[in-house]
Amino acid sequence: MLLGYCSRIAVNGAVRPMTQGDRQQILAAVERLSAEAYRTLGQAYRPLGTASLTDVPGVRINAAGHVADIAEQSDVLESDLIWVGMVGIIDPPRTEVRDSVAEAHRAGIRTVMITGDHPLTAARIASDLGIIDATGAADLGSTVLTGTQLDELPDEAAFDNATRNISVYARVAPEHKLKIVESLQRQGNIVAMTGDGVNDAPAVKTADIGVAMGITGTEVTKQSAKMILADDNFSTIVEAVREGRGIFDNIRKFLRYLLSSNVGEVFTVFGGVMLAGFLGITQPGSQGVTVPLLATQLLWINLLTDAAPALAMGVDPSTDDVMARKPRKLTDRVIDGQMWGDIIFIGIIMAAVTLIGMDMHLAGGLFTDRSVDAVGHDAQMTEARTMGFTILVFAQMLNALCSRSHDQSVFVGLFANKWLWGAIALSALLQVVVIYVPFLNTAFGTMPLSAGAWAECLGLAMVVLVASELRKCVLRAMRE
């Protein structure tokens, strides 16, 4: 643009008229520098001495012989300039950005570059960053669109088709950024837009996730954004995606664990009541319903032994490469059909082993038929409830390990979460306390267990782990 205002050129200290050959050489130099990722800045001047302006129509000279109101006469004065030369300015991308762009692409995130630079400069930088390949950088027509070309598109359909295929935009105006964001949103994309200047604010505000620069960003842009980068580094956005996916995974682990454990408790109580006659869960002389577990025991499980592992799930490290996944769809649910399958399957297994453990210590049971010995039915029922109570607690501890993944083996990264193991140890200790401390026996309806009974509890609880591993093996085989 500046070259168009120049009619003369300074060469070796002398000023002469600019020829067409001079213009072609200058433009060729612009193309060469732009292809090397340089931003070019032209330099020109015009003497404001009275003698040099006497033949310029419209220039007002004041009484002192100087040009009057220079700013107001810019349209007249900014002509017949003398071209001095140009400089190439380069702002090399940070070395880590290319790796971050590649990581974003691997995660299914498309990176789009919008700049006011020359198309060749934009293409070269985009190629260096991996946004487009080197072949694409050489073919500007198919990989880079300018603001002028965007204005020439006839309708929204043509605009959407362009933004669907083009990832680099050069020589754009602020309104083009907004149009590009709106076009990508019309196609069902979740759009994150970065910006630092006042002109970026409309596009940043319209985007689903507006990202402002914390160091160089203006206050207007920061107020329009939903997220502010404290270090102005694109790599931080990619790390935020990784962290966000990990947090979402942990929310799902938390829900899978708590819901499957609660479903196990519900099935235990429901099955124990419905099958009480087969399992021997009865109270002599009582016409009412005898529940397999007491309310205090269920509260102990929910409030104490379940709570610590559930909290530890919130800091569980990823069990797989979260950046190798494609983005979730807008229609995807947090608790989907697969998770409901996990929840119900584990819940049924937990209820089954709990009721089997109780049945093995009751008279008139389905699997064993112990007689009521000298201690009486009440003591036998207390022992059976203590067995079921303990089996359910330890089954849920093993379920905490199983809930870390839908289909990955529990032994992958088994000891990665020290907090989870600490929570399991705490829950186990609390369960031992409630079984062997006398006043807690009275409060929770428990009694001390023998070594053989402990072996039964742990053996039946392990069934949950084995069943979960077998199901995951089947799921992995079906996926492959």
VENZIFEN-V956364 format. One record per pair of residues at least 12 apart in sequence whose C-alpha atoms are under 10 Angstrom apart, sorted by sequence separation. I is the first residue (numbers start at 1). J is the second residue. If there is no record, write none. Layout:
i = <I;I>
j = <J;J>
This chain:
i = <6;7;30;50;113;124;125;132;150;181;192;193;200;210;212;213;217;356;398;402;434;435;436;9;60;113;123;124;150;191;192;193;194;210;211;212;214;215;216;276;279;401;434;435;436;8;9;51;53;59;112;123;124;192;193;210;211;212;213;214;215;216;276;363;401;434;435;50;58;59;111;122;123;178;191;192;193;194;195;196;197;210;211;212;213;214;215;216;217;274;276;362;433;7;26;49;50;60;121;123;163;164;177;191;192;193;194;195;196;197;205;209;210;211;212;213;214;215;216;273;276;401;432;6;49;50;59;120;123;126;145;163;190;191;192;193;194;195;196;200;201;204;205;207;208;209;210;211;212;213;214;215;272;273;274;363;432;48;49;58;59;113;119;120;122;126;145;162;163;190;191;192;193;194;195;196;200;201;202;203;204;205;206;207;208;209;210;211;212;213;214;215;272;273;362;363;4;48;57;58;111;112;113;120;143;150;160;164;189;190;191;192;193;194;196;197;198;199;201;202;204;205;206;207;213;214;272;273;361;362;401;3;56;111;112;120;123;142;149;159;160;163;164;196;197;198;200;201;204;205;212;213;271;272;361;362;400;401;56;110;111;119;123;144;145;149;151;159;162;163;178;181;182;185;195;196;197;198;199;200;201;203;204;205;211;213;269;270;271;272;361;362;400;48;119;122;123;143;144;145;146;147;148;149;150;160;161;177;178;181;185;195;196;197;198;199;201;202;203;204;269;270;358;359;361;362;3;56;142;143;144;145;146;147;148;149;156;160;161;164;174;177;178;180;181;184;185;194;195;196;197;198;201;202;268;269;358;361;362;397;400;401;3;53;56;119;120;142;143;144;145;146;147;148;159;160;163;174;175;177;178;179;182;196;197;198;200;201;268;269;358;360;361;397;400;105;119;141;143;144;145;146;147;148;151;159;160;174;175;177;178;181;182;196;197;268;269;358;359;105;119;142;143;144;145;146;147;150;157;160;161;173;174;177;178;181;195;196;198;211;358;359;361;397;398;102;119;145;146;147;156;160;173;174;175;176;177;178;179;181;194;195;357;358;360;361;397;98;101;102;118;140;147;148;174;175;178;265;356;357;358;359;396;397;48;98;100;101;102;117;147;150;174;178;196;269;355;357;358;359;47;98;99;100;101;114;116;146;147;150;156;195;354;355;357;358;394;397;46;90;97;98;99;113;114;115;116;137;194;354;356;357;358;396;397;46;93;97;98;114;115;193;196;266;355;356;357;45;46;92;93;96;97;98;114;194;195;265;354;355;357;358;394;10;44;45;46;47;91;95;132;192;194;354;355;357;393;394;9;10;45;46;47;93;94;132;192;194;353;354;356;357;393;8;9;44;45;46;92;93;131;132;196;262;265;354;355;8;44;45;46;131;195;265;351;354;355;394;6;8;43;44;45;194;353;354;390;393;2;3;5;6;43;44;45;262;353;354;2;3;6;43;44;194;261;262;351;352;1;2;3;42;43;44;126;127;261;350;351;354;390;2;42;43;44;126;350;353;389;390;42;43;125;194;350;41;42;43;123;258;262;350;351;390;41;42;123;192;261;350;390;40;41;42;122;123;349;350;389;40;41;122;123;39;40;41;122;258;386;38;39;40;119;121;122;257;258;346;347;350;386;38;39;40;119;120;346;37;38;39;112;118;119;258;36;37;38;39;117;118;119;257;258;347;37;38;113;114;115;116;117;118;119;257;346;33;34;36;37;38;112;113;114;115;116;117;118;256;33;34;37;112;113;114;115;116;117;254;255;386;389;410;30;33;34;111;112;113;114;115;116;254;257;346;389;390;26;29;30;33;110;111;112;113;114;115;116;253;254;346;389;30;114;115;116;254;255;386;410;411;26;29;114;115;251;254;382;385;386;387;390;409;410;26;114;250;253;254;342;343;385;386;387;409;252;253;342;385;386;387;407;408;409;114;115;250;251;252;254;292;382;383;384;385;386;387;395;399;402;406;407;409;410;17;114;250;251;253;292;342;382;383;384;386;390;391;394;395;398;399;402;407;409;18;249;250;251;339;342;381;382;383;390;393;394;395;397;398;401;402;407;408;409;17;18;249;250;251;293;341;342;381;382;383;391;392;394;395;396;398;399;400;402;403;406;407;408;16;17;114;247;248;250;292;339;379;383;387;391;392;394;395;398;399;402;406;407;15;16;247;249;250;339;379;386;387;390;391;394;395;397;398;402;405;407;408;409;15;112;246;247;249;250;338;379;389;390;391;392;393;394;395;396;397;398;407;408;15;246;247;249;338;387;388;391;392;395;396;399;406;407;246;247;249;383;387;391;394;395;398;402;406;407;13;246;247;386;390;391;6;7;8;9;10;11;246;407;5;6;7;8;9;10;11;245;246;249;5;6;7;8;9;10;11;246;281;4;5;6;7;8;9;10;243;246;2;4;5;6;7;8;9;242;246;279;2;4;5;6;39;40;245;246;267;271;279;281;3;5;6;39;40;244;245;280;281;2;3;38;39;110;114;242;243;255;256;260;264;268;272;276;279;280;3;37;38;112;114;242;243;245;255;259;260;263;264;267;268;271;272;275;279;280;282;2;37;39;40;109;110;111;112;113;241;242;259;260;262;263;264;266;267;268;270;271;278;279;280;281;282;3;37;38;39;109;241;245;252;260;261;263;264;265;266;267;268;269;272;279;280;281;282;34;35;37;38;39;245;251;252;256;259;260;261;263;264;265;267;268;272;276;279;280;281;34;35;36;37;38;239;251;252;255;256;259;260;263;264;267;268;271;279;280;281;34;35;36;37;238;249;257;258;259;260;261;262;263;264;265;266;267;268;269;279;280;319;320;34;35;36;37;38;248;253;256;257;260;261;264;265;268;269;272;278;279;280;318;319;31;33;34;35;36;37;38;252;256;259;260;261;263;264;267;268;272;277;278;279;306;309;310;313;317;318;30;31;32;33;34;35;36;37;255;259;260;263;264;267;277;278;279;280;297;301;305;309;312;313;316;320;31;32;34;35;36;37;257;261;265;276;277;278;279;280;292;293;297;300;301;305;319;30;31;34;35;37;256;260;261;264;276;279;280;292;306;309;310;313;319;30;34;37;275;293;294;298;301;302;305;306;309;313;319;292;293;294;297;301;305;309;320;361;284;292;293;297;300;319;320;283;284;291;292;298;306;319;282;283;293;294;298;301;318;319;282;292;293;297;317;357;360;292;319;283;318;282;317;318;357;358;281;316;317;357;280;316;35;315;316;357;35;281;315;316;354;357;281;313;315;316;353;356;357;312;314;315;312;313;314;353;354;312;313;353;354;311;312;352;353;311;312;353;309;310;312;313;350;353;308;309;312;349;350;352;353;308;309;311;312;349;350;352;308;309;310;350;351;308;309;310;349;350;308;309;349;350;307;308;309;348;349;306;308;309;347;305;306;308;309;346;349;305;308;345;346;349;268;305;307;305;306;346;304;305;345;346;304;305;345;265;268;305;305;346;301;304;305;342;345;265;304;264;265;109;342;300;301;342;104;107;261;264;265;300;103;109;261;264;101;104;100;101;104;107;261;262;300;100;103;104;107;261;97;98;99;100;102;103;260;261;96;97;98;100;101;104;190;297;96;97;100;104;258;261;94;96;97;99;100;103;190;257;260;261;94;189;190;257;260;94;97;188;189;258;188;257;258;256;257;260;256;257;300;257;258;299;254;256;257;297;298;253;256;257;296;297;253;255;256;296;297;253;254;256;295;296;297;253;254;256;294;252;253;293;294;252;253;293;294;250;252;253;250;252;249;250;249;107;109;107;108;107;108;106;107;108;109;105;106;107;108;109;104;105;106;107;108;103;104;106;107;108;103;105>
j = <18;19;42;62;125;136;137;144;162;193;204;205;212;222;224;225;229;368;410;414;446;447;448;22;73;126;136;137;163;204;205;206;207;223;224;225;227;228;229;289;292;414;447;448;449;22;23;65;67;73;126;137;138;206;207;224;225;226;227;228;229;230;290;377;415;448;449;65;73;74;126;137;138;193;206;207;208;209;210;211;212;225;226;227;228;229;230;231;232;289;291;377;448;23;42;65;66;76;137;139;179;180;193;207;208;209;210;211;212;213;221;225;226;227;228;229;230;231;232;289;292;417;448;23;66;67;76;137;140;143;162;180;207;208;209;210;211;212;213;217;218;221;222;224;225;226;227;228;229;230;231;232;289;290;291;380;449;66;67;76;77;131;137;138;140;144;163;180;181;208;209;210;211;212;213;214;218;219;220;221;222;223;224;225;226;227;228;229;230;231;232;233;290;291;380;381;23;67;76;77;130;131;132;139;162;169;179;183;208;209;210;211;212;213;215;216;217;218;220;221;223;224;225;226;232;233;291;292;380;381;420;23;76;131;132;140;143;162;169;179;180;183;184;216;217;218;220;221;224;225;232;233;291;292;381;382;420;421;77;131;132;140;144;165;166;170;172;180;183;184;199;202;203;206;216;217;218;219;220;221;222;224;225;226;232;234;290;291;292;293;382;383;421;70;141;144;145;165;166;167;168;169;170;171;172;182;183;199;200;203;207;217;218;219;220;221;223;224;225;226;291;292;380;381;383;384;26;79;165;166;167;168;169;170;171;172;179;183;184;187;197;200;201;203;204;207;208;217;218;219;220;221;224;225;291;292;381;384;385;420;423;424;27;77;80;143;144;166;167;168;169;170;171;172;183;184;187;198;199;201;202;203;206;220;221;222;224;225;292;293;382;384;385;421;424;130;144;166;168;169;170;171;172;173;176;184;185;199;200;202;203;206;207;221;222;293;294;383;384;131;145;168;169;170;171;172;173;176;183;186;187;199;200;203;204;207;221;222;224;237;384;385;387;423;424;129;146;172;173;174;183;187;200;201;202;203;204;205;206;208;221;222;384;385;387;388;424;126;129;130;146;168;175;176;202;203;206;293;384;385;386;387;424;425;77;127;129;130;131;146;176;179;203;207;225;298;384;386;387;388;77;128;129;130;131;144;146;176;177;180;186;225;384;385;387;388;424;427;77;121;128;129;130;144;145;146;147;168;225;385;387;388;389;427;428;78;125;129;130;146;147;225;228;298;387;388;389;78;79;125;126;129;130;131;147;227;228;298;387;388;390;391;427;44;78;79;80;81;125;129;166;226;228;388;389;391;427;428;44;45;80;81;82;128;129;167;227;229;388;389;391;392;428;44;45;80;81;82;128;129;167;168;232;298;301;390;391;45;81;82;83;168;232;302;388;391;392;431;44;46;81;82;83;232;391;392;428;431;41;42;44;45;82;83;84;301;392;393;42;43;46;83;84;234;301;302;391;392;42;43;44;83;84;85;167;168;302;391;392;395;431;44;84;85;86;168;392;395;431;432;85;86;168;237;393;85;86;87;167;302;306;394;395;434;86;87;168;237;306;395;435;86;87;88;168;169;395;396;435;87;88;169;170;87;88;89;170;306;434;87;88;89;168;170;171;306;307;395;396;399;435;88;89;90;169;170;396;88;89;90;163;169;170;309;88;89;90;91;169;170;171;309;310;399;90;91;166;167;168;169;170;171;172;310;399;87;88;90;91;92;166;167;168;169;170;171;172;310;88;89;92;167;168;169;170;171;172;309;310;441;444;465;86;89;90;167;168;169;170;171;172;310;313;402;445;446;83;86;87;90;167;168;169;170;171;172;173;310;311;403;446;88;172;173;174;312;313;444;468;469;85;88;173;174;310;313;441;444;445;446;449;468;469;86;174;310;313;314;402;403;445;446;447;469;313;314;403;446;447;448;468;469;470;176;177;312;313;314;316;354;444;445;446;447;448;449;457;461;464;468;469;471;472;80;177;313;314;316;355;405;445;446;447;449;453;454;457;458;461;462;465;470;472;82;313;314;315;403;406;445;446;447;454;457;458;459;461;462;465;466;471;472;473;82;83;314;315;316;358;406;407;446;447;448;456;457;459;460;461;463;464;465;467;468;471;472;473;82;83;180;313;314;316;358;405;445;449;453;457;458;460;461;464;465;468;472;473;82;83;314;316;317;406;446;453;454;457;458;461;462;464;465;469;472;474;475;476;83;180;314;315;317;318;406;447;457;458;459;460;461;462;463;464;465;466;475;476;84;315;316;318;407;456;457;460;461;464;465;468;475;476;316;317;319;453;457;461;464;465;468;472;476;477;84;317;318;457;461;462;78;79;80;81;82;83;318;479;78;79;80;81;82;83;84;318;319;322;79;80;81;82;83;84;85;320;355;79;80;81;82;83;84;85;318;321;78;80;81;82;83;84;85;318;322;355;79;81;82;83;116;117;322;323;344;348;356;358;81;83;84;117;118;322;323;358;359;81;82;117;118;189;193;321;322;334;335;339;343;347;351;355;358;359;83;117;118;192;194;322;323;325;335;339;340;343;344;347;348;351;352;355;359;360;362;83;118;120;121;190;191;192;193;194;322;323;340;341;343;344;345;347;348;349;351;352;359;360;361;362;363;85;119;120;121;191;323;327;334;342;343;345;346;347;348;349;350;351;354;361;362;363;364;117;118;120;121;122;328;334;335;339;342;343;344;346;347;348;350;351;355;359;362;363;364;118;119;120;121;122;323;335;336;339;340;343;344;347;348;351;352;355;363;364;365;119;120;121;122;323;334;342;343;344;345;346;347;348;349;350;351;352;353;354;364;365;404;405;120;121;122;123;124;334;339;342;343;346;347;350;351;354;355;358;364;365;366;404;405;118;120;121;122;123;124;125;339;343;346;347;348;350;351;354;355;359;364;365;366;393;396;397;400;404;405;118;119;120;121;122;123;124;125;343;347;348;351;352;355;365;366;367;368;385;389;393;397;400;401;404;408;120;121;123;124;125;126;346;350;354;365;366;367;368;369;381;382;386;389;390;394;408;120;121;124;125;127;346;350;351;354;366;369;370;382;396;399;400;403;409;121;125;128;366;384;385;389;392;393;396;397;400;404;410;384;385;386;389;393;397;401;412;453;377;385;386;390;393;412;413;377;378;385;386;392;400;413;377;378;388;389;393;396;413;414;378;388;389;393;413;453;456;389;416;381;416;381;416;417;456;457;381;416;417;457;381;417;137;417;418;459;138;384;418;419;457;460;385;417;419;420;457;460;461;417;419;420;418;419;420;459;460;419;420;460;461;419;420;460;461;420;421;462;419;420;422;423;460;463;419;420;423;460;461;463;464;420;421;423;424;461;462;464;421;422;423;463;464;422;423;424;463;464;423;424;464;465;423;424;425;464;465;423;425;426;464;423;424;426;427;464;467;424;427;464;465;468;388;425;427;426;427;467;426;427;467;468;427;428;468;389;392;429;430;471;427;430;431;468;471;392;431;392;393;238;471;430;431;472;235;238;392;395;396;431;235;241;393;396;234;237;234;235;238;241;395;396;434;235;238;239;242;396;233;234;235;236;238;239;396;397;233;234;235;237;238;241;327;434;234;235;238;242;396;399;233;235;236;238;239;242;329;396;399;400;234;329;330;397;400;235;238;329;330;399;330;399;400;399;400;403;400;401;444;402;403;444;400;402;403;443;444;400;403;404;443;444;401;403;404;444;445;402;403;405;444;445;446;403;404;406;444;403;404;444;445;404;405;445;446;403;405;406;404;406;404;405;405;321;323;322;323;323;324;323;324;325;326;323;324;325;326;327;323;324;325;326;327;323;324;326;327;328;324;326>
